């Protein structure tokens, strides 16, 4: 699920902050997926 949501963030269909606010349990997996695809620019703290 984290990979799917991370890809949605990359595609611009979802906002990182919104996804993390609704599914904080996926944060680690989403962050790992984004870093693995050199999209750290999408990770908001």
mmCIF entry with sequence, helices, sheets and N, C-alpha, C, O atoms, coordinates in Angstrom:
data_MODEL
# 
_entry.id   MODEL 
# 
_entity.id                         1 
_entity.type                       polymer 
_entity.pdbx_number_of_molecules   1 
# 
_entity_poly.entity_id                      1 
_entity_poly.type                           'polypeptide(L)' 
_entity_poly.nstd_linkage                   no 
_entity_poly.nstd_monomer                   no 
_entity_poly.pdbx_seq_one_letter_code       
;(UNK)(UNK)(UNK)(UNK)(UNK)(UNK)(UNK)(UNK)(UNK)(UNK)(UNK)(UNK)(UNK)(UNK)(UNK)(UNK)
(UNK)(UNK)(UNK)(UNK)(UNK)(UNK)(UNK)(UNK)(UNK)(UNK)(UNK)(UNK)(UNK)(UNK)(UNK)(UNK)
(UNK)(UNK)(UNK)(UNK)(UNK)(UNK)(UNK)(UNK)(UNK)(UNK)(UNK)(UNK)(UNK)
;
_entity_poly.pdbx_seq_one_letter_code_can   XXXXXXXXXXXXXXXXXXXXXXXXXXXXXXXXXXXXXXXXXXXXX 
_entity_poly.pdbx_strand_id                 A 
# 
loop_
_entity_poly_seq.entity_id 
_entity_poly_seq.num 
_entity_poly_seq.mon_id 
_entity_poly_seq.hetero 
1 1  UNK n 
1 2  UNK n 
1 3  UNK n 
1 4  UNK n 
1 5  UNK n 
1 6  UNK n 
1 7  UNK n 
1 8  UNK n 
1 9  UNK n 
1 10 UNK n 
1 11 UNK n 
1 12 UNK n 
1 13 UNK n 
1 14 UNK n 
1 15 UNK n 
1 16 UNK n 
1 17 UNK n 
1 18 UNK n 
1 19 UNK n 
1 20 UNK n 
1 21 UNK n 
1 22 UNK n 
1 23 UNK n 
1 24 UNK n 
1 25 UNK n 
1 26 UNK n 
1 27 UNK n 
1 28 UNK n 
1 29 UNK n 
1 30 UNK n 
1 31 UNK n 
1 32 UNK n 
1 33 UNK n 
1 34 UNK n 
1 35 UNK n 
1 36 UNK n 
1 37 UNK n 
1 38 UNK n 
1 39 UNK n 
1 40 UNK n 
1 41 UNK n 
1 42 UNK n 
1 43 UNK n 
1 44 UNK n 
1 45 UNK n 
# 
_struct_asym.id          A 
_struct_asym.entity_id   1 
# 
loop_
_struct_conf.conf_type_id 
_struct_conf.id 
_struct_conf.pdbx_PDB_helix_id 
_struct_conf.beg_label_comp_id 
_struct_conf.beg_label_asym_id 
_struct_conf.beg_label_seq_id 
_struct_conf.pdbx_beg_PDB_ins_code 
_struct_conf.end_label_comp_id 
_struct_conf.end_label_asym_id 
_struct_conf.end_label_seq_id 
_struct_conf.pdbx_end_PDB_ins_code 
_struct_conf.beg_auth_comp_id 
_struct_conf.beg_auth_asym_id 
_struct_conf.beg_auth_seq_id 
_struct_conf.end_auth_comp_id 
_struct_conf.end_auth_asym_id 
_struct_conf.end_auth_seq_id 
_struct_conf.pdbx_PDB_helix_class 
_struct_conf.details 
_struct_conf.pdbx_PDB_helix_length 
HELX_P HELX_P1 AA1 UNK A 2  ? UNK A 11 ? UNK A 2  UNK A 11 1 ? 10 
HELX_P HELX_P2 AA2 UNK A 16 ? UNK A 22 ? UNK A 16 UNK A 22 1 ? 7  
HELX_P HELX_P3 AA3 UNK A 24 ? UNK A 26 ? UNK A 24 UNK A 26 5 ? 3  
HELX_P HELX_P4 AA4 UNK A 27 ? UNK A 36 ? UNK A 27 UNK A 36 1 ? 10 
HELX_P HELX_P5 AA5 UNK A 40 ? UNK A 42 ? UNK A 40 UNK A 42 5 ? 3  
# 
_struct_conf_type.id          HELX_P 
_struct_conf_type.criteria    ? 
_struct_conf_type.reference   ? 
# 
loop_
_atom_site.group_PDB 
_atom_site.id 
_atom_site.type_symbol 
_atom_site.label_atom_id 
_atom_site.label_alt_id 
_atom_site.label_comp_id 
_atom_site.label_asym_id 
_atom_site.label_entity_id 
_atom_site.label_seq_id 
_atom_site.pdbx_PDB_ins_code 
_atom_site.Cartn_x 
_atom_site.Cartn_y 
_atom_site.Cartn_z 
_atom_site.occupancy 
_atom_site.B_iso_or_equiv 
_atom_site.pdbx_formal_charge 
_atom_site.auth_seq_id 
_atom_site.auth_comp_id 
_atom_site.auth_asym_id 
_atom_site.auth_atom_id 
_atom_site.pdbx_PDB_model_num 
ATOM 1   N N  . UNK A 1 1  ? 0.819  -1.191 0.000   1.00 0.00 ? 1  UNK A N  1 
ATOM 2   C CA . UNK A 1 1  ? 0.000  0.000  0.000   1.00 0.00 ? 1  UNK A CA 1 
ATOM 3   C C  . UNK A 1 1  ? 0.862  1.254  0.000   1.00 0.00 ? 1  UNK A C  1 
ATOM 4   O O  . UNK A 1 1  ? 0.526  2.243  -0.652  1.00 0.00 ? 1  UNK A O  1 
ATOM 5   N N  . UNK A 1 2  ? 1.981  1.216  0.734   1.00 0.00 ? 2  UNK A N  1 
ATOM 6   C CA . UNK A 1 2  ? 2.860  2.382  0.793   1.00 0.00 ? 2  UNK A CA 1 
ATOM 7   C C  . UNK A 1 2  ? 3.412  2.711  -0.593  1.00 0.00 ? 2  UNK A C  1 
ATOM 8   O O  . UNK A 1 2  ? 3.494  3.878  -0.977  1.00 0.00 ? 2  UNK A O  1 
ATOM 9   N N  . UNK A 1 3  ? 3.790  1.672  -1.340  1.00 0.00 ? 3  UNK A N  1 
ATOM 10  C CA . UNK A 1 3  ? 4.332  1.889  -2.675  1.00 0.00 ? 3  UNK A CA 1 
ATOM 11  C C  . UNK A 1 3  ? 3.289  2.513  -3.588  1.00 0.00 ? 3  UNK A C  1 
ATOM 12  O O  . UNK A 1 3  ? 3.597  3.422  -4.358  1.00 0.00 ? 3  UNK A O  1 
ATOM 13  N N  . UNK A 1 4  ? 2.069  2.033  -3.504  1.00 0.00 ? 4  UNK A N  1 
ATOM 14  C CA . UNK A 1 4  ? 0.985  2.577  -4.316  1.00 0.00 ? 4  UNK A CA 1 
ATOM 15  C C  . UNK A 1 4  ? 0.751  4.051  -4.000  1.00 0.00 ? 4  UNK A C  1 
ATOM 16  O O  . UNK A 1 4  ? 0.643  4.877  -4.906  1.00 0.00 ? 4  UNK A O  1 
ATOM 17  N N  . UNK A 1 5  ? 0.674  4.373  -2.722  1.00 0.00 ? 5  UNK A N  1 
ATOM 18  C CA . UNK A 1 5  ? 0.428  5.758  -2.329  1.00 0.00 ? 5  UNK A CA 1 
ATOM 19  C C  . UNK A 1 5  ? 1.603  6.656  -2.711  1.00 0.00 ? 5  UNK A C  1 
ATOM 20  O O  . UNK A 1 5  ? 1.407  7.800  -3.120  1.00 0.00 ? 5  UNK A O  1 
ATOM 21  N N  . UNK A 1 6  ? 2.818  6.140  -2.577  1.00 0.00 ? 6  UNK A N  1 
ATOM 22  C CA . UNK A 1 6  ? 3.992  6.924  -2.969  1.00 0.00 ? 6  UNK A CA 1 
ATOM 23  C C  . UNK A 1 6  ? 3.971  7.210  -4.470  1.00 0.00 ? 6  UNK A C  1 
ATOM 24  O O  . UNK A 1 6  ? 4.318  8.312  -4.896  1.00 0.00 ? 6  UNK A O  1 
ATOM 25  N N  . UNK A 1 7  ? 3.573  6.240  -5.258  1.00 0.00 ? 7  UNK A N  1 
ATOM 26  C CA . UNK A 1 7  ? 3.499  6.468  -6.700  1.00 0.00 ? 7  UNK A CA 1 
ATOM 27  C C  . UNK A 1 7  ? 2.419  7.490  -7.025  1.00 0.00 ? 7  UNK A C  1 
ATOM 28  O O  . UNK A 1 7  ? 2.582  8.291  -7.945  1.00 0.00 ? 7  UNK A O  1 
ATOM 29  N N  . UNK A 1 8  ? 1.330  7.470  -6.289  1.00 0.00 ? 8  UNK A N  1 
ATOM 30  C CA . UNK A 1 8  ? 0.264  8.472  -6.477  1.00 0.00 ? 8  UNK A CA 1 
ATOM 31  C C  . UNK A 1 8  ? 0.793  9.870  -6.156  1.00 0.00 ? 8  UNK A C  1 
ATOM 32  O O  . UNK A 1 8  ? 0.423  10.842 -6.814  1.00 0.00 ? 8  UNK A O  1 
ATOM 33  N N  . UNK A 1 9  ? 1.656  9.969  -5.147  1.00 0.00 ? 9  UNK A N  1 
ATOM 34  C CA . UNK A 1 9  ? 2.276  11.251 -4.801  1.00 0.00 ? 9  UNK A CA 1 
ATOM 35  C C  . UNK A 1 9  ? 3.187  11.697 -5.948  1.00 0.00 ? 9  UNK A C  1 
ATOM 36  O O  . UNK A 1 9  ? 3.150  12.859 -6.353  1.00 0.00 ? 9  UNK A O  1 
ATOM 37  N N  . UNK A 1 10 ? 3.996  10.785 -6.467  1.00 0.00 ? 10 UNK A N  1 
ATOM 38  C CA . UNK A 1 10 ? 4.881  11.111 -7.592  1.00 0.00 ? 10 UNK A CA 1 
ATOM 39  C C  . UNK A 1 10 ? 4.061  11.573 -8.794  1.00 0.00 ? 10 UNK A C  1 
ATOM 40  O O  . UNK A 1 10 ? 4.434  12.533 -9.469  1.00 0.00 ? 10 UNK A O  1 
ATOM 41  N N  . UNK A 1 11 ? 2.957  10.899 -9.059  1.00 0.00 ? 11 UNK A N  1 
ATOM 42  C CA . UNK A 1 11 ? 2.108  11.238 -10.201 1.00 0.00 ? 11 UNK A CA 1 
ATOM 43  C C  . UNK A 1 11 ? 1.346  12.541 -10.015 1.00 0.00 ? 11 UNK A C  1 
ATOM 44  O O  . UNK A 1 11 ? 0.768  13.068 -10.965 1.00 0.00 ? 11 UNK A O  1 
ATOM 45  N N  . UNK A 1 12 ? 1.343  13.064 -8.787  1.00 0.00 ? 12 UNK A N  1 
ATOM 46  C CA . UNK A 1 12 ? 0.647  14.312 -8.510  1.00 0.00 ? 12 UNK A CA 1 
ATOM 47  C C  . UNK A 1 12 ? -0.822 14.145 -8.186  1.00 0.00 ? 12 UNK A C  1 
ATOM 48  O O  . UNK A 1 12 ? -1.556 15.128 -8.087  1.00 0.00 ? 12 UNK A O  1 
ATOM 49  N N  . UNK A 1 13 ? -1.256 12.905 -8.020  1.00 0.00 ? 13 UNK A N  1 
ATOM 50  C CA . UNK A 1 13 ? -2.667 12.637 -7.727  1.00 0.00 ? 13 UNK A CA 1 
ATOM 51  C C  . UNK A 1 13 ? -2.993 12.852 -6.249  1.00 0.00 ? 13 UNK A C  1 
ATOM 52  O O  . UNK A 1 13 ? -4.143 13.104 -5.890  1.00 0.00 ? 13 UNK A O  1 
ATOM 53  N N  . UNK A 1 14 ? -1.974 12.748 -5.396  1.00 0.00 ? 14 UNK A N  1 
ATOM 54  C CA . UNK A 1 14 ? -2.150 12.922 -3.956  1.00 0.00 ? 14 UNK A CA 1 
ATOM 55  C C  . UNK A 1 14 ? -1.051 13.832 -3.436  1.00 0.00 ? 14 UNK A C  1 
ATOM 56  O O  . UNK A 1 14 ? 0.028  13.919 -4.022  1.00 0.00 ? 14 UNK A O  1 
ATOM 57  N N  . UNK A 1 15 ? -1.328 14.497 -2.351  1.00 0.00 ? 15 UNK A N  1 
ATOM 58  C CA . UNK A 1 15 ? -0.356 15.364 -1.693  1.00 0.00 ? 15 UNK A CA 1 
ATOM 59  C C  . UNK A 1 15 ? 0.277  14.612 -0.531  1.00 0.00 ? 15 UNK A C  1 
ATOM 60  O O  . UNK A 1 15 ? -0.422 13.955 0.241   1.00 0.00 ? 15 UNK A O  1 
ATOM 61  N N  . UNK A 1 16 ? 1.596  14.706 -0.406  1.00 0.00 ? 16 UNK A N  1 
ATOM 62  C CA . UNK A 1 16 ? 2.328  13.996 0.647   1.00 0.00 ? 16 UNK A CA 1 
ATOM 63  C C  . UNK A 1 16 ? 1.749  14.286 2.030   1.00 0.00 ? 16 UNK A C  1 
ATOM 64  O O  . UNK A 1 16 ? 1.481  13.363 2.801   1.00 0.00 ? 16 UNK A O  1 
ATOM 65  N N  . UNK A 1 17 ? 1.559  15.548 2.338   1.00 0.00 ? 17 UNK A N  1 
ATOM 66  C CA . UNK A 1 17 ? 1.063  15.925 3.670   1.00 0.00 ? 17 UNK A CA 1 
ATOM 67  C C  . UNK A 1 17 ? -0.304 15.308 3.960   1.00 0.00 ? 17 UNK A C  1 
ATOM 68  O O  . UNK A 1 17 ? -0.561 14.844 5.071   1.00 0.00 ? 17 UNK A O  1 
ATOM 69  N N  . UNK A 1 18 ? -1.165 15.307 2.965   1.00 0.00 ? 18 UNK A N  1 
ATOM 70  C CA . UNK A 1 18 ? -2.505 14.751 3.130   1.00 0.00 ? 18 UNK A CA 1 
ATOM 71  C C  . UNK A 1 18 ? -2.425 13.236 3.394   1.00 0.00 ? 18 UNK A C  1 
ATOM 72  O O  . UNK A 1 18 ? -3.058 12.723 4.316   1.00 0.00 ? 18 UNK A O  1 
ATOM 73  N N  . UNK A 1 19 ? -1.644 12.542 2.575   1.00 0.00 ? 19 UNK A N  1 
ATOM 74  C CA . UNK A 1 19 ? -1.535 11.088 2.732   1.00 0.00 ? 19 UNK A CA 1 
ATOM 75  C C  . UNK A 1 19 ? -0.983 10.730 4.103   1.00 0.00 ? 19 UNK A C  1 
ATOM 76  O O  . UNK A 1 19 ? -1.507 9.840  4.772   1.00 0.00 ? 19 UNK A O  1 
ATOM 77  N N  . UNK A 1 20 ? 0.074  11.420 4.524   1.00 0.00 ? 20 UNK A N  1 
ATOM 78  C CA . UNK A 1 20 ? 0.689  11.120 5.821   1.00 0.00 ? 20 UNK A CA 1 
ATOM 79  C C  . UNK A 1 20 ? -0.262 11.464 6.968   1.00 0.00 ? 20 UNK A C  1 
ATOM 80  O O  . UNK A 1 20 ? -0.265 10.778 7.990   1.00 0.00 ? 20 UNK A O  1 
ATOM 81  N N  . UNK A 1 21 ? -1.061 12.506 6.814   1.00 0.00 ? 21 UNK A N  1 
ATOM 82  C CA . UNK A 1 21 ? -2.011 12.852 7.873   1.00 0.00 ? 21 UNK A CA 1 
ATOM 83  C C  . UNK A 1 21 ? -3.099 11.787 8.020   1.00 0.00 ? 21 UNK A C  1 
ATOM 84  O O  . UNK A 1 21 ? -3.591 11.543 9.122   1.00 0.00 ? 21 UNK A O  1 
ATOM 85  N N  . UNK A 1 22 ? -3.469 11.158 6.906   1.00 0.00 ? 22 UNK A N  1 
ATOM 86  C CA . UNK A 1 22 ? -4.512 10.129 6.950   1.00 0.00 ? 22 UNK A CA 1 
ATOM 87  C C  . UNK A 1 22 ? -3.961 8.734  7.248   1.00 0.00 ? 22 UNK A C  1 
ATOM 88  O O  . UNK A 1 22 ? -4.639 7.909  7.860   1.00 0.00 ? 22 UNK A O  1 
ATOM 89  N N  . UNK A 1 23 ? -2.717 8.477  6.808   1.00 0.00 ? 23 UNK A N  1 
ATOM 90  C CA . UNK A 1 23 ? -2.112 7.154  6.993   1.00 0.00 ? 23 UNK A CA 1 
ATOM 91  C C  . UNK A 1 23 ? -0.687 7.274  7.508   1.00 0.00 ? 23 UNK A C  1 
ATOM 92  O O  . UNK A 1 23 ? 0.256  6.958  6.783   1.00 0.00 ? 23 UNK A O  1 
ATOM 93  N N  . UNK A 1 24 ? -0.509 7.728  8.754   1.00 0.00 ? 24 UNK A N  1 
ATOM 94  C CA . UNK A 1 24 ? 0.849  7.872  9.289   1.00 0.00 ? 24 UNK A CA 1 
ATOM 95  C C  . UNK A 1 24 ? 1.599  6.541  9.380   1.00 0.00 ? 24 UNK A C  1 
ATOM 96  O O  . UNK A 1 24 ? 2.829  6.525  9.430   1.00 0.00 ? 24 UNK A O  1 
ATOM 97  N N  . UNK A 1 25 ? 0.876  5.441  9.401   1.00 0.00 ? 25 UNK A N  1 
ATOM 98  C CA . UNK A 1 25 ? 1.522  4.128  9.444   1.00 0.00 ? 25 UNK A CA 1 
ATOM 99  C C  . UNK A 1 25 ? 2.282  3.795  8.161   1.00 0.00 ? 25 UNK A C  1 
ATOM 100 O O  . UNK A 1 25 ? 3.120  2.892  8.154   1.00 0.00 ? 25 UNK A O  1 
ATOM 101 N N  . UNK A 1 26 ? 1.997  4.515  7.082   1.00 0.00 ? 26 UNK A N  1 
ATOM 102 C CA . UNK A 1 26 ? 2.665  4.263  5.807   1.00 0.00 ? 26 UNK A CA 1 
ATOM 103 C C  . UNK A 1 26 ? 3.868  5.168  5.565   1.00 0.00 ? 26 UNK A C  1 
ATOM 104 O O  . UNK A 1 26 ? 4.555  5.030  4.553   1.00 0.00 ? 26 UNK A O  1 
ATOM 105 N N  . UNK A 1 27 ? 4.130  6.096  6.492   1.00 0.00 ? 27 UNK A N  1 
ATOM 106 C CA . UNK A 1 27 ? 5.171  7.108  6.280   1.00 0.00 ? 27 UNK A CA 1 
ATOM 107 C C  . UNK A 1 27 ? 6.532  6.500  5.945   1.00 0.00 ? 27 UNK A C  1 
ATOM 108 O O  . UNK A 1 27 ? 7.172  6.929  4.985   1.00 0.00 ? 27 UNK A O  1 
ATOM 109 N N  . UNK A 1 28 ? 6.982  5.523  6.706   1.00 0.00 ? 28 UNK A N  1 
ATOM 110 C CA . UNK A 1 28 ? 8.302  4.926  6.463   1.00 0.00 ? 28 UNK A CA 1 
ATOM 111 C C  . UNK A 1 28 ? 8.386  4.312  5.068   1.00 0.00 ? 28 UNK A C  1 
ATOM 112 O O  . UNK A 1 28 ? 9.370  4.515  4.358   1.00 0.00 ? 28 UNK A O  1 
ATOM 113 N N  . UNK A 1 29 ? 7.381  3.579  4.685   1.00 0.00 ? 29 UNK A N  1 
ATOM 114 C CA . UNK A 1 29 ? 7.372  2.938  3.369   1.00 0.00 ? 29 UNK A CA 1 
ATOM 115 C C  . UNK A 1 29 ? 7.295  3.947  2.234   1.00 0.00 ? 29 UNK A C  1 
ATOM 116 O O  . UNK A 1 29 ? 7.955  3.788  1.207   1.00 0.00 ? 29 UNK A O  1 
ATOM 117 N N  . UNK A 1 30 ? 6.496  4.974  2.419   1.00 0.00 ? 30 UNK A N  1 
ATOM 118 C CA . UNK A 1 30 ? 6.382  6.026  1.399   1.00 0.00 ? 30 UNK A CA 1 
ATOM 119 C C  . UNK A 1 30 ? 7.716  6.754  1.254   1.00 0.00 ? 30 UNK A C  1 
ATOM 120 O O  . UNK A 1 30 ? 8.185  6.979  0.138   1.00 0.00 ? 30 UNK A O  1 
ATOM 121 N N  . UNK A 1 31 ? 8.324  7.121  2.376   1.00 0.00 ? 31 UNK A N  1 
ATOM 122 C CA . UNK A 1 31 ? 9.615  7.809  2.338   1.00 0.00 ? 31 UNK A CA 1 
ATOM 123 C C  . UNK A 1 31 ? 10.673 6.950  1.647   1.00 0.00 ? 31 UNK A C  1 
ATOM 124 O O  . UNK A 1 31 ? 11.449 7.455  0.836   1.00 0.00 ? 31 UNK A O  1 
ATOM 125 N N  . UNK A 1 32 ? 10.706 5.666  1.963   1.00 0.00 ? 32 UNK A N  1 
ATOM 126 C CA . UNK A 1 32 ? 11.680 4.747  1.354   1.00 0.00 ? 32 UNK A CA 1 
ATOM 127 C C  . UNK A 1 32 ? 11.467 4.659  -0.156  1.00 0.00 ? 32 UNK A C  1 
ATOM 128 O O  . UNK A 1 32 ? 12.432 4.673  -0.919  1.00 0.00 ? 32 UNK A O  1 
ATOM 129 N N  . UNK A 1 33 ? 10.225 4.570  -0.585  1.00 0.00 ? 33 UNK A N  1 
ATOM 130 C CA . UNK A 1 33 ? 9.904  4.483  -2.015  1.00 0.00 ? 33 UNK A CA 1 
ATOM 131 C C  . UNK A 1 33 ? 10.320 5.767  -2.729  1.00 0.00 ? 33 UNK A C  1 
ATOM 132 O O  . UNK A 1 33 ? 10.924 5.711  -3.800  1.00 0.00 ? 33 UNK A O  1 
ATOM 133 N N  . UNK A 1 34 ? 10.004 6.914  -2.148  1.00 0.00 ? 34 UNK A N  1 
ATOM 134 C CA . UNK A 1 34 ? 10.361 8.190  -2.778  1.00 0.00 ? 34 UNK A CA 1 
ATOM 135 C C  . UNK A 1 34 ? 11.876 8.361  -2.853  1.00 0.00 ? 34 UNK A C  1 
ATOM 136 O O  . UNK A 1 34 ? 12.398 8.806  -3.876  1.00 0.00 ? 34 UNK A O  1 
ATOM 137 N N  . UNK A 1 35 ? 12.581 8.015  -1.786  1.00 0.00 ? 35 UNK A N  1 
ATOM 138 C CA . UNK A 1 35 ? 14.051 8.115  -1.798  1.00 0.00 ? 35 UNK A CA 1 
ATOM 139 C C  . UNK A 1 35 ? 14.648 7.167  -2.833  1.00 0.00 ? 35 UNK A C  1 
ATOM 140 O O  . UNK A 1 35 ? 15.620 7.520  -3.502  1.00 0.00 ? 35 UNK A O  1 
ATOM 141 N N  . UNK A 1 36 ? 14.096 5.994  -2.973  1.00 0.00 ? 36 UNK A N  1 
ATOM 142 C CA . UNK A 1 36 ? 14.586 5.013  -3.928  1.00 0.00 ? 36 UNK A CA 1 
ATOM 143 C C  . UNK A 1 36 ? 14.407 5.442  -5.366  1.00 0.00 ? 36 UNK A C  1 
ATOM 144 O O  . UNK A 1 36 ? 15.063 4.910  -6.262  1.00 0.00 ? 36 UNK A O  1 
ATOM 145 N N  . UNK A 1 37 ? 13.536 6.388  -5.593  1.00 0.00 ? 37 UNK A N  1 
ATOM 146 C CA . UNK A 1 37 ? 13.288 6.912  -6.938  1.00 0.00 ? 37 UNK A CA 1 
ATOM 147 C C  . UNK A 1 37 ? 13.766 8.349  -7.095  1.00 0.00 ? 37 UNK A C  1 
ATOM 148 O O  . UNK A 1 37 ? 13.332 9.076  -7.988  1.00 0.00 ? 37 UNK A O  1 
ATOM 149 N N  . UNK A 1 38 ? 14.673 8.738  -6.201  1.00 0.00 ? 38 UNK A N  1 
ATOM 150 C CA . UNK A 1 38 ? 15.273 10.091 -6.232  1.00 0.00 ? 38 UNK A CA 1 
ATOM 151 C C  . UNK A 1 38 ? 14.218 11.194 -6.246  1.00 0.00 ? 38 UNK A C  1 
ATOM 152 O O  . UNK A 1 38 ? 14.350 12.180 -6.971  1.00 0.00 ? 38 UNK A O  1 
ATOM 153 N N  . UNK A 1 39 ? 13.181 11.021 -5.447  1.00 0.00 ? 39 UNK A N  1 
ATOM 154 C CA . UNK A 1 39 ? 12.123 12.034 -5.347  1.00 0.00 ? 39 UNK A CA 1 
ATOM 155 C C  . UNK A 1 39 ? 12.009 12.553 -3.920  1.00 0.00 ? 39 UNK A C  1 
ATOM 156 O O  . UNK A 1 39 ? 10.910 12.787 -3.419  1.00 0.00 ? 39 UNK A O  1 
ATOM 157 N N  . UNK A 1 40 ? 13.156 12.729 -3.274  1.00 0.00 ? 40 UNK A N  1 
ATOM 158 C CA . UNK A 1 40 ? 13.171 13.252 -1.914  1.00 0.00 ? 40 UNK A CA 1 
ATOM 159 C C  . UNK A 1 40 ? 12.569 14.645 -1.841  1.00 0.00 ? 40 UNK A C  1 
ATOM 160 O O  . UNK A 1 40 ? 12.148 15.089 -0.773  1.00 0.00 ? 40 UNK A O  1 
ATOM 161 N N  . UNK A 1 41 ? 12.527 15.337 -2.979  1.00 0.00 ? 41 UNK A N  1 
ATOM 162 C CA . UNK A 1 41 ? 11.937 16.668 -3.004  1.00 0.00 ? 41 UNK A CA 1 
ATOM 163 C C  . UNK A 1 41 ? 10.461 16.666 -2.627  1.00 0.00 ? 41 UNK A C  1 
ATOM 164 O O  . UNK A 1 41 ? 9.914  17.705 -2.258  1.00 0.00 ? 41 UNK A O  1 
ATOM 165 N N  . UNK A 1 42 ? 9.817  15.516 -2.716  1.00 0.00 ? 42 UNK A N  1 
ATOM 166 C CA . UNK A 1 42 ? 8.387  15.421 -2.380  1.00 0.00 ? 42 UNK A CA 1 
ATOM 167 C C  . UNK A 1 42 ? 8.148  15.158 -0.894  1.00 0.00 ? 42 UNK A C  1 
ATOM 168 O O  . UNK A 1 42 ? 7.015  15.255 -0.424  1.00 0.00 ? 42 UNK A O  1 
ATOM 169 N N  . UNK A 1 43 ? 9.201  14.828 -0.156  1.00 0.00 ? 43 UNK A N  1 
ATOM 170 C CA . UNK A 1 43 ? 9.062  14.523 1.266   1.00 0.00 ? 43 UNK A CA 1 
ATOM 171 C C  . UNK A 1 43 ? 9.052  15.832 2.055   1.00 0.00 ? 43 UNK A C  1 
ATOM 172 O O  . UNK A 1 43 ? 10.032 16.578 2.066   1.00 0.00 ? 43 UNK A O  1 
ATOM 173 N N  . UNK A 1 44 ? 7.948  16.085 2.699   1.00 0.00 ? 44 UNK A N  1 
ATOM 174 C CA . UNK A 1 44 ? 7.795  17.303 3.508   1.00 0.00 ? 44 UNK A CA 1 
ATOM 175 C C  . UNK A 1 44 ? 7.854  16.928 4.978   1.00 0.00 ? 44 UNK A C  1 
ATOM 176 O O  . UNK A 1 44 ? 7.231  15.953 5.400   1.00 0.00 ? 44 UNK A O  1 
ATOM 177 N N  . UNK A 1 45 ? 8.591  17.689 5.749   1.00 0.00 ? 45 UNK A N  1 
ATOM 178 C CA . UNK A 1 45 ? 8.692  17.409 7.192   1.00 0.00 ? 45 UNK A CA 1 
ATOM 179 C C  . UNK A 1 45 ? 7.744  18.265 7.981   1.00 0.00 ? 45 UNK A C  1 
ATOM 180 O O  . UNK A 1 45 ? 7.695  18.164 9.207   1.00 0.00 ? 45 UNK A O  1 
# 
